[in-house]
């Protein structure tokens, strides 16, 4: 079966997010009332797996081995079956 | 009222995504059966607005003026009210 995993990797609270701070400053300069801006990254991965549970386990494994840095990143995984 | 806008900015189809291609290659080297990997960016913005519709209009405006490049980017906006 084919699955689509959407993995969002974001910074853990307390880690500096220069890209978010820059976006926040620029949006304020453009006149918007924004309080805070955070920037995270989404990996959309099309993968083969037996079941949704298996797909999620694989995606989690990918995060641990490659996509997320356990020291500074949090991640969330959403799995969707593909036709 | 306070709202949280989640803006996902992704590449339009056909645009090269070197970061996604590199992630795809590395995941294959690690032994995963992946078909394609796309990388997009999510801006989580806490902003002031009158209504959800107003918040969405503001977020859309931010995309057009700063966050997304109309030539190469697509974007989606999700608005959530904050307590």
Backbone of each chain as nested JSON, in Angstrom:
{
  "chains": [
    {"id": "A", "residues": [
      {"number": 1, "name": "UNK", "atoms": {"N": [0.836, -1.188, 0.0], "CA": [0.0, 0.0, 0.0], "C": [0.88, 1.25, 0.0]}},
      {"number": 2, "name": "UNK", "atoms": {"N": [0.331, 2.273, -0.608], "CA": [1.066, 3.542, -0.628], "C": [0.48, 4.5, 0.4]}},
      {"number": 3, "name": "UNK", "atoms": {"N": [1.343, 5.181, 1.076], "CA": [0.922, 6.157, 2.077], "C": [1.657, 7.47, 1.859]}},
      {"number": 4, "name": "UNK", "atoms": {"N": [0.971, 8.53, 2.294], "CA": [1.637, 9.829, 2.324], "C": [1.839, 10.217, 3.781]}},
      {"number": 5, "name": "UNK", "atoms": {"N": [3.074, 10.443, 4.152], "CA": [3.373, 10.902, 5.514], "C": [3.704, 12.388, 5.451]}},
      {"number": 6, "name": "UNK", "atoms": {"N": [3.011, 13.154, 6.281], "CA": [3.37, 14.574, 6.409], "C": [4.052, 14.735, 7.762]}},
      {"number": 7, "name": "UNK", "atoms": {"N": [5.317, 15.063, 7.712], "CA": [6.114, 15.175, 8.935], "C": [6.476, 16.637, 9.144]}},
      {"number": 8, "name": "UNK", "atoms": {"N": [5.983, 17.206, 10.234], "CA": [6.323, 18.604, 10.521], "C": [7.399, 18.642, 11.587]}},
      {"number": 9, "name": "UNK", "atoms": {"N": [8.518, 19.234, 11.232], "CA": [9.647, 19.339, 12.156], "C": [9.754, 20.79, 12.602]}},
      {"number": 10, "name": "UNK", "atoms": {"N": [9.584, 21.022, 13.896], "CA": [9.654, 22.398, 14.409], "C": [10.67, 22.472, 15.543]}},
      {"number": 11, "name": "UNK", "atoms": {"N": [11.086, 23.672, 15.859], "CA": [12.059, 23.848, 16.936], "C": [11.394, 23.654, 18.289]}},
      {"number": 12, "name": "UNK", "atoms": {"N": [12.095, 23.039, 19.221], "CA": [11.586, 22.948, 20.587], "C": [11.526, 24.351, 21.189]}},
      {"number": 13, "name": "UNK", "atoms": {"N": [10.584, 24.573, 22.119], "CA": [10.489, 25.901, 22.727], "C": [11.825, 26.287, 23.365]}},
      {"number": 14, "name": "UNK", "atoms": {"N": [12.162, 27.55, 23.246], "CA": [13.394, 28.033, 23.857], "C": [14.573, 28.086, 22.902]}},
      {"number": 15, "name": "UNK", "atoms": {"N": [14.435, 27.383, 21.743], "CA": [15.521, 27.458, 20.761], "C": [15.306, 28.667, 19.867]}},
      {"number": 16, "name": "UNK", "atoms": {"N": [16.385, 29.318, 19.537], "CA": [16.233, 30.543, 18.756], "C": [15.849, 30.212, 17.314]}},
      {"number": 17, "name": "UNK", "atoms": {"N": [14.955, 31.018, 16.773], "CA": [14.388, 30.789, 15.45], "C": [14.59, 32.069, 14.641]}},
      {"number": 18, "name": "UNK", "atoms": {"N": [15.813, 32.26, 14.129], "CA": [16.123, 33.532, 13.464], "C": [15.22, 33.811, 12.261]}},
      {"number": 19, "name": "UNK", "atoms": {"N": [14.827, 32.745, 11.55], "CA": [13.979, 32.954, 10.372], "C": [12.597, 33.482, 10.797]}},
      {"number": 20, "name": "UNK", "atoms": {"N": [12.067, 32.903, 11.887], "CA": [10.782, 33.378, 12.4], "C": [10.872, 34.805, 12.914]}},
      {"number": 21, "name": "UNK", "atoms": {"N": [11.991, 35.103, 13.591], "CA": [12.154, 36.47, 14.113], "C": [12.243, 37.491, 12.982]}},
      {"number": 22, "name": "UNK", "atoms": {"N": [12.939, 37.106, 11.918], "CA": [13.056, 38.018, 10.777], "C": [11.696, 38.233, 10.126]}},
      {"number": 23, "name": "UNK", "atoms": {"N": [10.947, 37.13, 9.928], "CA": [9.608, 37.252, 9.326], "C": [8.732, 38.151, 10.204]}},
      {"number": 24, "name": "UNK", "atoms": {"N": [8.817, 37.966, 11.522], "CA": [8.026, 38.761, 12.452], "C": [8.36, 40.257, 12.326]}},
      {"number": 25, "name": "UNK", "atoms": {"N": [9.654, 40.554, 12.286], "CA": [10.082, 41.952, 12.166], "C": [9.59, 42.562, 10.85]}},
      {"number": 26, "name": "UNK", "atoms": {"N": [9.749, 41.805, 9.765], "CA": [9.339, 42.328, 8.456], "C": [7.824, 42.537, 8.393]}},
      {"number": 27, "name": "UNK", "atoms": {"N": [7.058, 41.595, 8.965], "CA": [5.596, 41.752, 8.956], "C": [5.182, 42.976, 9.761]}},
      {"number": 28, "name": "UNK", "atoms": {"N": [5.886, 43.214, 10.874], "CA": [5.587, 44.424, 11.659], "C": [5.914, 45.675, 10.863]}},
      {"number": 29, "name": "UNK", "atoms": {"N": [7.039, 45.653, 10.151], "CA": [7.419, 46.803, 9.327], "C": [6.387, 47.057, 8.23]}},
      {"number": 30, "name": "UNK", "atoms": {"N": [5.721, 45.971, 7.792], "CA": [4.685, 46.125, 6.761], "C": [3.35, 46.569, 7.371]}},
      {"number": 31, "name": "UNK", "atoms": {"N": [3.301, 46.68, 8.697], "CA": [2.114, 47.233, 9.334], "C": [1.18, 46.229, 9.978]}},
      {"number": 32, "name": "UNK", "atoms": {"N": [1.562, 44.954, 10.011], "CA": [0.695, 43.941, 10.614], "C": [0.93, 43.863, 12.117]}},
      {"number": 33, "name": "UNK", "atoms": {"N": [-0.135, 43.541, 12.854], "CA": [-0.018, 43.338, 14.297], "C": [0.194, 41.849, 14.554]}},
      {"number": 34, "name": "UNK", "atoms": {"N": [1.447, 41.44, 14.574], "CA": [1.74, 40.032, 14.842], "C": [2.468, 39.931, 16.17]}},
      {"number": 35, "name": "UNK", "atoms": {"N": [2.234, 38.822, 16.851], "CA": [2.824, 38.645, 18.162], "C": [4.097, 37.813, 18.072]}},
      {"number": 36, "name": "UNK", "atoms": {"N": [3.997, 36.716, 17.35], "CA": [5.156, 35.847, 17.21], "C": [5.012, 35.06, 15.922]}},
      {"number": 37, "name": "UNK", "atoms": {"N": [6.134, 34.728, 15.337], "CA": [6.132, 33.925, 14.124], "C": [7.122, 32.775, 14.323]}},
      {"number": 38, "name": "UNK", "atoms": {"N": [6.669, 31.572, 14.067], "CA": [7.55, 30.41, 14.119], "C": [7.627, 29.786, 12.741]}},
      {"number": 39, "name": "UNK", "atoms": {"N": [8.796, 29.278, 12.397], "CA": [8.952, 28.644, 11.096], "C": [9.306, 27.179, 11.308]}},
      {"number": 40, "name": "UNK", "atoms": {"N": [8.574, 26.302, 10.642], "CA": [8.914, 24.889, 10.72], "C": [8.941, 24.306, 9.313]}},
      {"number": 41, "name": "UNK", "atoms": {"N": [9.356, 23.055, 9.241], "CA": [9.553, 22.44, 7.937], "C": [8.658, 21.218, 7.822]}},
      {"number": 42, "name": "UNK", "atoms": {"N": [8.07, 21.046, 6.658], "CA": [7.218, 19.871, 6.457], "C": [7.813, 18.997, 5.355]}},
      {"number": 43, "name": "UNK", "atoms": {"N": [8.027, 17.729, 5.684], "CA": [8.437, 16.746, 4.683], "C": [7.191, 15.961, 4.282]}},
      {"number": 44, "name": "UNK", "atoms": {"N": [6.86, 15.985, 3.001], "CA": [5.763, 15.165, 2.485], "C": [6.393, 13.977, 1.785]}},
      {"number": 45, "name": "UNK", "atoms": {"N": [6.211, 12.802, 2.365], "CA": [6.925, 11.616, 1.886], "C": [5.929, 10.574, 1.407]}},
      {"number": 46, "name": "UNK", "atoms": {"N": [6.087, 10.129, 0.181], "CA": [5.266, 9.037, -0.348], "C": [6.049, 7.753, -0.157]}},
      {"number": 47, "name": "UNK", "atoms": {"N": [5.475, 6.842, 0.633], "CA": [6.226, 5.63, 0.953], "C": [5.353, 4.388, 0.87]}},
      {"number": 48, "name": "UNK", "atoms": {"N": [6.017, 3.25, 0.784], "CA": [5.344, 1.946, 0.78], "C": [5.315, 1.407, 2.2]}},
      {"number": 49, "name": "UNK", "atoms": {"N": [4.157, 0.884, 2.624], "CA": [4.07, 0.245, 3.933], "C": [2.898, -0.723, 3.921]}},
      {"number": 50, "name": "UNK", "atoms": {"N": [2.846, -1.634, 4.907], "CA": [1.782, -2.641, 4.966], "C": [0.481, -2.036, 5.503]}},
      {"number": 51, "name": "UNK", "atoms": {"N": [0.576, -1.263, 6.566], "CA": [-0.604, -0.707, 7.245], "C": [-0.3, 0.739, 7.639]}},
      {"number": 52, "name": "UNK", "atoms": {"N": [-1.328, 1.503, 8.031], "CA": [-1.07, 2.869, 8.514], "C": [-0.13, 2.888, 9.715]}},
      {"number": 53, "name": "UNK", "atoms": {"N": [-0.287, 1.882, 10.589], "CA": [0.578, 1.811, 11.775], "C": [2.033, 1.594, 11.362]}},
      {"number": 54, "name": "UNK", "atoms": {"N": [2.219, 0.731, 10.392], "CA": [3.555, 0.464, 9.864], "C": [4.128, 1.733, 9.216]}},
      {"number": 55, "name": "UNK", "atoms": {"N": [3.278, 2.445, 8.454], "CA": [3.733, 3.683, 7.792], "C": [4.172, 4.703, 8.841]}},
      {"number": 56, "name": "UNK", "atoms": {"N": [3.396, 4.814, 9.922], "CA": [3.745, 5.778, 10.97], "C": [5.052, 5.38, 11.658]}},
      {"number": 57, "name": "UNK", "atoms": {"N": [5.219, 4.077, 11.904], "CA": [6.457, 3.605, 12.536], "C": [7.663, 3.92, 11.648]}},
      {"number": 58, "name": "UNK", "atoms": {"N": [7.486, 3.72, 10.333], "CA": [8.583, 4.026, 9.415], "C": [8.909, 5.525, 9.423]}},
      {"number": 59, "name": "UNK", "atoms": {"N": [7.856, 6.343, 9.403], "CA": [8.061, 7.796, 9.394], "C": [8.768, 8.242, 10.684]}},
      {"number": 60, "name": "UNK", "atoms": {"N": [8.373, 7.647, 11.785], "CA": [8.993, 7.983, 13.072], "C": [10.479, 7.619, 13.049]}},
      {"number": 61, "name": "UNK", "atoms": {"N": [10.759, 6.464, 12.494], "CA": [12.123, 5.992, 12.357], "C": [12.951, 6.962, 11.485]}},
      {"number": 62, "name": "UNK", "atoms": {"N": [12.328, 7.434, 10.398], "CA": [13.015, 8.4, 9.513], "C": [13.367, 9.677, 10.268]}},
      {"number": 63, "name": "UNK", "atoms": {"N": [12.424, 10.12, 11.123], "CA": [12.668, 11.33, 11.911], "C": [13.88, 11.126, 12.81]}},
      {"number": 64, "name": "UNK", "atoms": {"N": [13.885, 9.976, 13.489], "CA": [14.958, 9.714, 14.446], "C": [16.304, 9.573, 13.76]}},
      {"number": 65, "name": "UNK", "atoms": {"N": [16.299, 8.962, 12.574], "CA": [17.578, 8.686, 11.917], "C": [18.067, 9.826, 11.042]}},
      {"number": 66, "name": "UNK", "atoms": {"N": [17.144, 10.64, 10.524], "CA": [17.603, 11.637, 9.542], "C": [16.958, 13.018, 9.672]}},
      {"number": 67, "name": "UNK", "atoms": {"N": [15.625, 13.056, 9.803], "CA": [14.947, 14.324, 9.539], "C": [14.919, 15.295, 10.715]}},
      {"number": 68, "name": "UNK", "atoms": {"N": [14.928, 14.77, 11.942], "CA": [14.831, 15.656, 13.104], "C": [16.06, 15.495, 13.992]}},
      {"number": 69, "name": "UNK", "atoms": {"N": [16.441, 16.568, 14.609], "CA": [17.557, 16.558, 15.549], "C": [16.971, 16.485, 16.964]}},
      {"number": 70, "name": "UNK", "atoms": {"N": [17.182, 15.365, 17.662], "CA": [16.508, 15.202, 18.961], "C": [16.858, 16.284, 19.976]}},
      {"number": 71, "name": "UNK", "atoms": {"N": [17.99, 16.926, 19.815], "CA": [18.375, 17.975, 20.758], "C": [17.503, 19.207, 20.621]}},
      {"number": 72, "name": "UNK", "atoms": {"N": [17.119, 19.545, 19.403], "CA": [16.448, 20.827, 19.216], "C": [15.093, 20.759, 18.513]}},
      {"number": 73, "name": "UNK", "atoms": {"N": [14.736, 19.594, 17.957], "CA": [13.505, 19.537, 17.162], "C": [12.401, 18.706, 17.803]}},
      {"number": 74, "name": "UNK", "atoms": {"N": [11.165, 19.158, 17.625], "CA": [9.968, 18.345, 17.845], "C": [9.444, 17.93, 16.481]}},
      {"number": 75, "name": "UNK", "atoms": {"N": [8.683, 16.847, 16.434], "CA": [8.055, 16.51, 15.158], "C": [6.681, 15.904, 15.376]}},
      {"number": 76, "name": "UNK", "atoms": {"N": [5.801, 16.114, 14.392], "CA": [4.494, 15.469, 14.383], "C": [4.359, 14.752, 13.044]}},
      {"number": 77, "name": "UNK", "atoms": {"N": [3.63, 13.639, 13.068], "CA": [3.488, 12.817, 11.862], "C": [2.008, 12.602, 11.573]}},
      {"number": 78, "name": "UNK", "atoms": {"N": [1.602, 12.853, 10.342], "CA": [0.234, 12.537, 9.916], "C": [0.33, 11.598, 8.722]}},
      {"number": 79, "name": "UNK", "atoms": {"N": [-0.433, 10.486, 8.79], "CA": [-0.375, 9.47, 7.733], "C": [-1.694, 9.465, 6.973]}},
      {"number": 80, "name": "UNK", "atoms": {"N": [-1.612, 9.37, 5.679], "CA": [-2.819, 9.318, 4.852], "C": [-2.627, 8.25, 3.773]}},
      {"number": 81, "name": "UNK", "atoms": {"N": [-3.664, 7.427, 3.596], "CA": [-3.559, 6.389, 2.583], "C": [-3.712, 7.001, 1.193]}},
      {"number": 82, "name": "UNK", "atoms": {"N": [-2.934, 6.51, 0.26], "CA": [-3.028, 7.003, -1.112], "C": [-3.746, 5.988, -1.98]}},
      {"number": 83, "name": "UNK", "atoms": {"N": [-4.523, 6.453, -2.962], "CA": [-5.178, 5.501, -3.877], "C": [-4.219, 5.126, -4.996]}}
    ]},
    {"id": "B", "residues": [
      {"number": 1, "name": "UNK", "atoms": {"N": [-9.43, 40.043, 18.906], "CA": [-9.278, 38.6, 19.093], "C": [-7.908, 38.15, 18.569]}},
      {"number": 2, "name": "UNK", "atoms": {"N": [-7.439, 37.077, 19.186], "CA": [-6.165, 36.526, 18.732], "C": [-6.4, 35.271, 17.907]}},
      {"number": 3, "name": "UNK", "atoms": {"N": [-5.645, 35.172, 16.848], "CA": [-5.75, 34.007, 15.98], "C": [-4.368, 33.45, 15.7]}},
      {"number": 4, "name": "UNK", "atoms": {"N": [-4.381, 32.151, 15.442], "CA": [-3.144, 31.526, 14.977], "C": [-3.342, 31.134, 13.524]}},
      {"number": 5, "name": "UNK", "atoms": {"N": [-2.489, 31.656, 12.66], "CA": [-2.541, 31.29, 11.246], "C": [-1.399, 30.324, 10.961]}},
      {"number": 6, "name": "UNK", "atoms": {"N": [-1.741, 29.19, 10.371], "CA": [-0.696, 28.275, 9.913], "C": [-0.651, 28.356, 8.397]}},
      {"number": 7, "name": "UNK", "atoms": {"N": [0.444, 28.867, 7.896], "CA": [0.585, 29.089, 6.458], "C": [1.631, 28.124, 5.93]}},
      {"number": 8, "name": "UNK", "atoms": {"N": [1.209, 27.236, 5.044], "CA": [2.173, 26.299, 4.454], "C": [2.521, 26.765, 3.055]}},
      {"number": 9, "name": "UNK", "atoms": {"N": [3.787, 27.033, 2.853], "CA": [4.275, 27.498, 1.557], "C": [5.052, 26.358, 0.904]}},
      {"number": 10, "name": "UNK", "atoms": {"N": [4.561, 25.892, -0.25], "CA": [5.239, 24.779, -0.923], "C": [5.543, 25.167, -2.366]}},
      {"number": 11, "name": "UNK", "atoms": {"N": [6.444, 24.431, -2.979], "CA": [6.797, 24.717, -4.364], "C": [5.686, 24.265, -5.304]}},
      {"number": 12, "name": "UNK", "atoms": {"N": [5.442, 25.068, -6.34], "CA": [4.496, 24.634, -7.36], "C": [5.061, 23.413, -8.086]}},
      {"number": 13, "name": "UNK", "atoms": {"N": [4.17, 22.534, -8.591], "CA": [4.668, 21.358, -9.307], "C": [5.57, 21.777, -10.471]}},
      {"number": 14, "name": "UNK", "atoms": {"N": [6.616, 21.004, -10.68], "CA": [7.52, 21.292, -11.79], "C": [8.732, 22.098, -11.38]}},
      {"number": 15, "name": "UNK", "atoms": {"N": [8.682, 22.713, -10.188], "CA": [9.855, 23.44, -9.724], "C": [10.794, 22.497, -8.995]}},
      {"number": 16, "name": "UNK", "atoms": {"N": [12.073, 22.658, -9.218], "CA": [13.013, 21.719, -8.62], "C": [13.103, 21.961, -7.116]}},
      {"number": 17, "name": "UNK", "atoms": {"N": [13.189, 20.854, -6.382], "CA": [13.17, 20.886, -4.925], "C": [14.414, 20.124, -4.439]}},
      {"number": 18, "name": "UNK", "atoms": {"N": [15.565, 20.77, -4.493], "CA": [16.816, 20.053, -4.186], "C": [16.832, 19.479, -2.774]}},
      {"number": 19, "name": "UNK", "atoms": {"N": [16.196, 20.169, -1.84], "CA": [16.194, 19.666, -0.467], "C": [15.385, 18.358, -0.38]}},
      {"number": 20, "name": "UNK", "atoms": {"N": [14.235, 18.339, -1.059], "CA": [13.419, 17.123, -1.09], "C": [14.137, 15.985, -1.793]}},
      {"number": 21, "name": "UNK", "atoms": {"N": [14.835, 16.317, -2.89], "CA": [15.56, 15.276, -3.623], "C": [16.681, 14.686, -2.782]}},
      {"number": 22, "name": "UNK", "atoms": {"N": [17.361, 15.554, -2.04], "CA": [18.447, 15.064, -1.176], "C": [17.883, 14.175, -0.074]}},
      {"number": 23, "name": "UNK", "atoms": {"N": [16.769, 14.619, 0.551], "CA": [16.154, 13.798, 1.603], "C": [15.731, 12.452, 1.024]}},
      {"number": 24, "name": "UNK", "atoms": {"N": [15.163, 12.457, -0.174], "CA": [14.721, 11.222, -0.817], "C": [15.913, 10.28, -1.038]}},
      {"number": 25, "name": "UNK", "atoms": {"N": [16.993, 10.811, -1.552], "CA": [18.185, 9.991, -1.81], "C": [18.727, 9.404, -0.508]}},
      {"number": 26, "name": "UNK", "atoms": {"N": [18.819, 10.245, 0.524], "CA": [19.367, 9.765, 1.799], "C": [18.471, 8.699, 2.425]}},
      {"number": 27, "name": "UNK", "atoms": {"N": [17.135, 8.904, 2.339], "CA": [16.222, 7.902, 2.904], "C": [16.362, 6.576, 2.167]}},
      {"number": 28, "name": "UNK", "atoms": {"N": [16.534, 6.646, 0.837], "CA": [16.743, 5.405, 0.073], "C": [18.046, 4.736, 0.495]}},
      {"number": 29, "name": "UNK", "atoms": {"N": [19.093, 5.543, 0.69], "CA": [20.375, 4.976, 1.127], "C": [20.251, 4.309, 2.496]}},
      {"number": 30, "name": "UNK", "atoms": {"N": [19.33, 4.821, 3.323], "CA": [19.094, 4.22, 4.648], "C": [18.2, 2.98, 4.555]}},
      {"number": 31, "name": "UNK", "atoms": {"N": [17.709, 2.665, 3.334], "CA": [16.962, 1.425, 3.153], "C": [15.453, 1.582, 3.087]}},
      {"number": 32, "name": "UNK", "atoms": {"N": [14.928, 2.807, 3.087], "CA": [13.477, 2.997, 3.022], "C": [12.999, 2.992, 1.575]}},
      {"number": 33, "name": "UNK", "atoms": {"N": [11.777, 2.508, 1.367], "CA": [11.17, 2.524, 0.04], "C": [10.329, 3.785, -0.076]}},
      {"number": 34, "name": "UNK", "atoms": {"N": [10.943, 4.854, -0.52], "CA": [10.187, 6.099, -0.685], "C": [10.11, 6.436, -2.161]}},
      {"number": 35, "name": "UNK", "atoms": {"N": [9.016, 7.071, -2.529], "CA": [8.79, 7.384, -3.924], "C": [9.219, 8.817, -4.223]}},
      {"number": 36, "name": "UNK", "atoms": {"N": [8.776, 9.721, -3.384], "CA": [9.113, 11.119, -3.592], "C": [9.05, 11.83, -2.247]}},
      {"number": 37, "name": "UNK", "atoms": {"N": [9.861, 12.857, -2.122], "CA": [9.857, 13.665, -0.903], "C": [9.768, 15.133, -1.311]}},
      {"number": 38, "name": "UNK", "atoms": {"N": [8.821, 15.823, -0.73], "CA": [8.719, 17.262, -0.966], "C": [8.95, 17.997, 0.343]}},
      {"number": 39, "name": "UNK", "atoms": {"N": [9.586, 19.15, 0.263], "CA": [9.834, 19.925, 1.478], "C": [9.106, 21.255, 1.354]}},
      {"number": 40, "name": "UNK", "atoms": {"N": [8.339, 21.591, 2.364], "CA": [7.683, 22.895, 2.367], "C": [7.913, 23.567, 3.714]}},
      {"number": 41, "name": "UNK", "atoms": {"N": [7.467, 24.803, 3.802], "CA": [7.742, 25.594, 4.992], "C": [6.426, 26.025, 5.616]}},
      {"number": 42, "name": "UNK", "atoms": {"N": [6.368, 25.977, 6.934], "CA": [5.155, 26.413, 7.616], "C": [5.474, 27.614, 8.505]}},
      {"number": 43, "name": "UNK", "atoms": {"N": [4.729, 28.693, 8.301], "CA": [4.812, 29.855, 9.182], "C": [3.645, 29.783, 10.155]}},
      {"number": 44, "name": "UNK", "atoms": {"N": [3.928, 29.744, 11.432], "CA": [2.879, 29.79, 12.445], "C": [2.879, 31.202, 13.001]}},
      {"number": 45, "name": "UNK", "atoms": {"N": [1.808, 31.934, 12.713], "CA": [1.778, 33.36, 13.027], "C": [0.65, 33.651, 14.004]}},
      {"number": 46, "name": "UNK", "atoms": {"N": [0.982, 34.272, 15.117], "CA": [-0.034, 34.707, 16.076], "C": [-0.349, 36.16, 15.778]}},
      {"number": 47, "name": "UNK", "atoms": {"N": [-1.592, 36.419, 15.417], "CA": [-1.939, 37.778, 14.992], "C": [-3.263, 38.241, 15.585]}},
      {"number": 48, "name": "UNK", "atoms": {"N": [-3.442, 39.536, 15.562], "CA": [-4.687, 40.169, 16.008], "C": [-5.593, 40.371, 14.806]}},
      {"number": 49, "name": "UNK", "atoms": {"N": [-6.883, 40.034, 14.957], "CA": [-7.849, 40.298, 13.895], "C": [-9.238, 40.35, 14.507]}},
      {"number": 50, "name": "UNK", "atoms": {"N": [-10.204, 40.908, 13.734], "CA": [-11.576, 41.037, 14.243], "C": [-12.33, 39.717, 14.2]}},
      {"number": 51, "name": "UNK", "atoms": {"N": [-12.221, 39.026, 13.077], "CA": [-12.973, 37.789, 12.855], "C": [-12.049, 36.768, 12.171]}},
      {"number": 52, "name": "UNK", "atoms": {"N": [-12.458, 35.504, 12.135], "CA": [-11.654, 34.513, 11.403], "C": [-11.476, 34.89, 9.926]}},
      {"number": 53, "name": "UNK", "atoms": {"N": [-12.523, 35.462, 9.346], "CA": [-12.437, 35.856, 7.936], "C": [-11.398, 36.962, 7.762]}},
      {"number": 54, "name": "UNK", "atoms": {"N": [-11.4, 37.906, 8.697], "CA": [-10.418, 38.99, 8.681], "C": [-9.007, 38.422, 8.872]}},
      {"number": 55, "name": "UNK", "atoms": {"N": [-8.865, 37.456, 9.793], "CA": [-7.549, 36.854, 10.03], "C": [-7.042, 36.175, 8.766]}},
      {"number": 56, "name": "UNK", "atoms": {"N": [-7.947, 35.473, 8.074], "CA": [-7.534, 34.776, 6.862], "C": [-7.135, 35.764, 5.769]}},
      {"number": 57, "name": "UNK", "atoms": {"N": [-7.895, 36.848, 5.67], "CA": [-7.571, 37.875, 4.668], "C": [-6.2, 38.48, 4.948]}},
      {"number": 58, "name": "UNK", "atoms": {"N": [-5.909, 38.715, 6.235], "CA": [-4.6, 39.264, 6.591], "C": [-3.485, 38.284, 6.246]}},
      {"number": 59, "name": "UNK", "atoms": {"N": [-3.717, 37.006, 6.578], "CA": [-2.692, 35.999, 6.297], "C": [-2.447, 35.894, 4.789]}},
      {"number": 60, "name": "UNK", "atoms": {"N": [-3.522, 35.964, 4.027], "CA": [-3.397, 35.892, 2.567], "C": [-2.57, 37.072, 2.044]}},
      {"number": 61, "name": "UNK", "atoms": {"N": [-2.844, 38.233, 2.603], "CA": [-2.12, 39.44, 2.259], "C": [-0.621, 39.301, 2.589]}},
      {"number": 62, "name": "UNK", "atoms": {"N": [-0.328, 38.718, 3.751], "CA": [1.078, 38.496, 4.142], "C": [1.792, 37.579, 3.148]}},
      {"number": 63, "name": "UNK", "atoms": {"N": [1.063, 36.555, 2.685], "CA": [1.649, 35.64, 1.699], "C": [2.006, 36.389, 0.43]}},
      {"number": 64, "name": "UNK", "atoms": {"N": [1.05, 37.213, -0.022], "CA": [1.256, 37.912, -1.293], "C": [2.375, 38.929, -1.192]}},
      {"number": 65, "name": "UNK", "atoms": {"N": [2.482, 39.58, -0.015], "CA": [3.458, 40.66, 0.107], "C": [4.835, 40.186, 0.549]}},
      {"number": 66, "name": "UNK", "atoms": {"N": [4.898, 39.063, 1.283], "CA": [6.196, 38.697, 1.851], "C": [6.527, 37.208, 1.789]}},
      {"number": 67, "name": "UNK", "atoms": {"N": [5.577, 36.362, 2.197], "CA": [5.969, 34.986, 2.522], "C": [6.062, 34.044, 1.328]}},
      {"number": 68, "name": "UNK", "atoms": {"N": [5.277, 34.3, 0.293], "CA": [5.281, 33.386, -0.847], "C": [5.679, 34.132, -2.119]}},
      {"number": 69, "name": "UNK", "atoms": {"N": [6.361, 33.409, -2.975], "CA": [6.759, 33.96, -4.268], "C": [5.755, 33.47, -5.312]}},
      {"number": 70, "name": "UNK", "atoms": {"N": [4.95, 34.378, -5.885], "CA": [3.869, 33.927, -6.777], "C": [4.36, 33.129, -7.985]}},
      {"number": 71, "name": "UNK", "atoms": {"N": [5.611, 33.318, -8.362], "CA": [6.127, 32.591, -9.523], "C": [6.318, 31.112, -9.222]}},
      {"number": 72, "name": "UNK", "atoms": {"N": [6.759, 30.804, -8.008], "CA": [7.129, 29.408, -7.754], "C": [6.426, 28.76, -6.555]}},
      {"number": 73, "name": "UNK", "atoms": {"N": [5.687, 29.544, -5.774], "CA": [5.108, 28.96, -4.557], "C": [3.587, 28.862, -4.591]}},
      {"number": 74, "name": "UNK", "atoms": {"N": [3.079, 27.779, -4.002], "CA": [1.674, 27.667, -3.604], "C": [1.597, 27.868, -2.108]}},
      {"number": 75, "name": "UNK", "atoms": {"N": [0.426, 28.267, -1.609], "CA": [0.292, 28.33, -0.164], "C": [-1.105, 27.953, 0.275]}},
      {"number": 76, "name": "UNK", "atoms": {"N": [-1.203, 27.399, 1.484], "CA": [-2.492, 27.115, 2.105], "C": [-2.495, 27.785, 3.471]}},
      {"number": 77, "name": "UNK", "atoms": {"N": [-3.685, 28.218, 3.893], "CA": [-3.807, 28.945, 5.157], "C": [-4.849, 28.264, 6.04]}},
      {"number": 78, "name": "UNK", "atoms": {"N": [-4.489, 27.992, 7.284], "CA": [-5.463, 27.481, 8.257], "C": [-5.49, 28.441, 9.434]}},
      {"number": 79, "name": "UNK", "atoms": {"N": [-6.712, 28.846, 9.813], "CA": [-6.872, 29.821, 10.9], "C": [-7.498, 29.142, 12.115]}},
      {"number": 80, "name": "UNK", "atoms": {"N": [-6.981, 29.433, 13.282], "CA": [-7.541, 28.88, 14.519], "C": [-7.608, 29.997, 15.555]}},
      {"number": 81, "name": "UNK", "atoms": {"N": [-8.765, 30.045, 16.243], "CA": [-8.897, 31.071, 17.282], "C": [-8.089, 30.684, 18.508]}},
      {"number": 82, "name": "UNK", "atoms": {"N": [-7.466, 31.662, 19.131], "CA": [-6.69, 31.415, 20.347], "C": [-7.456, 31.901, 21.56]}},
      {"number": 83, "name": "UNK", "atoms": {"N": [-7.324, 31.172, 22.657], "CA": [-7.981, 31.626, 23.889], "C": [-7.101, 32.664, 24.595]}}
    ]}
  ]
}
